[in-house]
């Protein structure tokens, strides 16, 4: 009787292991590309709703699937969408600029056939001003991920000695009653007046909520903007909710800091635009 020994019985089948790893990676890519994926906010362009350090979930199926849906920009550009559906004004979407393979996150304000215009910082659709109301200033966290440098005079010291970032809020309400909050201190003459521009069929127009600090449809691709209206197939998904938010103090070598750096009160925040009667504004403009 021959004893093969434990070493021979326990020989690793590396080919099978590599195959299993490849299948796992393909499954992750499929989920990321066709169902949902995480997204990180690296800038202040979508304040006040999104601040640097926010992590969120982006769903891939609401607008159908296109080359922009495939994660890591692995798919070549091609026209059309599979099971394409029209987005809604007010949606926050992941979008690729015209001819550039990178992800931006902006809000859809113009649909095919709309005429979009900015006059003195105020949004106009089809020649009519979008309802715009000045709301009470909002206090946002002041920390390593959000230093408030892009908001003129925004740092305020409270009675208890805490410093916060106080931002001016302007609420926009779309014709269908969808509303969302923006920041506009009207300090960008190159962005406060734009258009009018007609959104072609098969395209949408997007703006950042932080109108004074957003490279969006108002700017050319050479200026790191979206280059005007973008084709519907450039939409890679819709932002759904914040999973968690970090203040910038975490370090990879200190597991405790992974928890202490989390900002309270942001997990689970919905990113879908609101509908219905909004709270009373401070003033109209």
Secondary structure in CASP SS format (residue, H / E / C, confidence):
PFRMAT SS
TARGET T0000
AUTHOR 0000-0000-0000
METHOD secondary structure of the structure
MODEL  1
X C 1.00
X C 1.00
X C 1.00
X C 1.00
X H 1.00
X H 1.00
X H 1.00
X H 1.00
X H 1.00
X C 1.00
X C 1.00
X C 1.00
X C 1.00
X H 1.00
X H 1.00
X H 1.00
X H 1.00
X H 1.00
X H 1.00
X H 1.00
X H 1.00
X H 1.00
X H 1.00
X H 1.00
X H 1.00
X H 1.00
X H 1.00
X H 1.00
X H 1.00
X H 1.00
X H 1.00
X H 1.00
X H 1.00
X H 1.00
X C 1.00
X E 1.00
X E 1.00
X E 1.00
X E 1.00
X E 1.00
X C 1.00
X C 1.00
X C 1.00
X C 1.00
X C 1.00
X C 1.00
X C 1.00
X C 1.00
X C 1.00
X C 1.00
X C 1.00
X C 1.00
X C 1.00
X E 1.00
X E 1.00
X E 1.00
X E 1.00
X E 1.00
X E 1.00
X C 1.00
X C 1.00
X C 1.00
X C 1.00
X C 1.00
X E 1.00
X C 1.00
X H 1.00
X H 1.00
X H 1.00
X C 1.00
X H 1.00
X H 1.00
X H 1.00
X C 1.00
X C 1.00
X C 1.00
X C 1.00
X C 1.00
X C 1.00
X C 1.00
X C 1.00
X E 1.00
X C 1.00
X C 1.00
X C 1.00
X C 1.00
X C 1.00
X C 1.00
X C 1.00
X C 1.00
X C 1.00
X E 1.00
X E 1.00
X E 1.00
X E 1.00
X C 1.00
X C 1.00
X C 1.00
X C 1.00
X C 1.00
X C 1.00
X C 1.00
X C 1.00
X E 1.00
X E 1.00
X E 1.00
X E 1.00
X E 1.00
X E 1.00
X E 1.00
X C 1.00
X C 1.00
X C 1.00
X C 1.00
X E 1.00
X E 1.00
X E 1.00
X E 1.00
X E 1.00
X C 1.00
X C 1.00
X E 1.00
X E 1.00
X E 1.00
X E 1.00
X C 1.00
X C 1.00
X E 1.00
X E 1.00
X C 1.00
X E 1.00
X E 1.00
X E 1.00
X E 1.00
X E 1.00
X E 1.00
X E 1.00
X E 1.00
X E 1.00
X E 1.00
X C 1.00
X C 1.00
X E 1.00
X C 1.00
X C 1.00
X E 1.00
X C 1.00
X C 1.00
X C 1.00
X C 1.00
X C 1.00
X C 1.00
X C 1.00
X C 1.00
X E 1.00
X E 1.00
X E 1.00
X C 1.00
X C 1.00
X C 1.00
X C 1.00
X C 1.00
X E 1.00
X E 1.00
X E 1.00
X E 1.00
X E 1.00
X E 1.00
X E 1.00
X E 1.00
X E 1.00
X E 1.00
X E 1.00
X C 1.00
X C 1.00
X C 1.00
X C 1.00
X C 1.00
X E 1.00
X E 1.00
X E 1.00
X E 1.00
X E 1.00
X C 1.00
X C 1.00
X C 1.00
X C 1.00
X C 1.00
X H 1.00
X H 1.00
X H 1.00
X H 1.00
X C 1.00
X E 1.00
X E 1.00
X E 1.00
X E 1.00
X E 1.00
X C 1.00
X C 1.00
X C 1.00
X C 1.00
X E 1.00
X E 1.00
X E 1.00
X E 1.00
X E 1.00
X C 1.00
X C 1.00
X E 1.00
X C 1.00
X C 1.00
X C 1.00
X C 1.00
X C 1.00
X C 1.00
X C 1.00
X C 1.00
X C 1.00
X C 1.00
X H 1.00
X H 1.00
X H 1.00
X C 1.00
X C 1.00
X C 1.00
X C 1.00
X C 1.00
X C 1.00
X E 1.00
X E 1.00
X H 1.00
X H 1.00
X H 1.00
X E 1.00
X E 1.00
X E 1.00
X E 1.00
X E 1.00
X E 1.00
X E 1.00
X E 1.00
X E 1.00
X E 1.00
X E 1.00
X E 1.00
X C 1.00
X C 1.00
X C 1.00
X C 1.00
X E 1.00
X C 1.00
X C 1.00
X E 1.00
X H 1.00
X H 1.00
X H 1.00
X H 1.00
X H 1.00
X H 1.00
X C 1.00
X E 1.00
X C 1.00
X C 1.00
X C 1.00
X C 1.00
X C 1.00
X C 1.00
X C 1.00
X E 1.00
X C 1.00
X C 1.00
X C 1.00
X E 1.00
X C 1.00
X C 1.00
X C 1.00
X C 1.00
X C 1.00
X C 1.00
X C 1.00
X C 1.00
X E 1.00
X E 1.00
X C 1.00
END
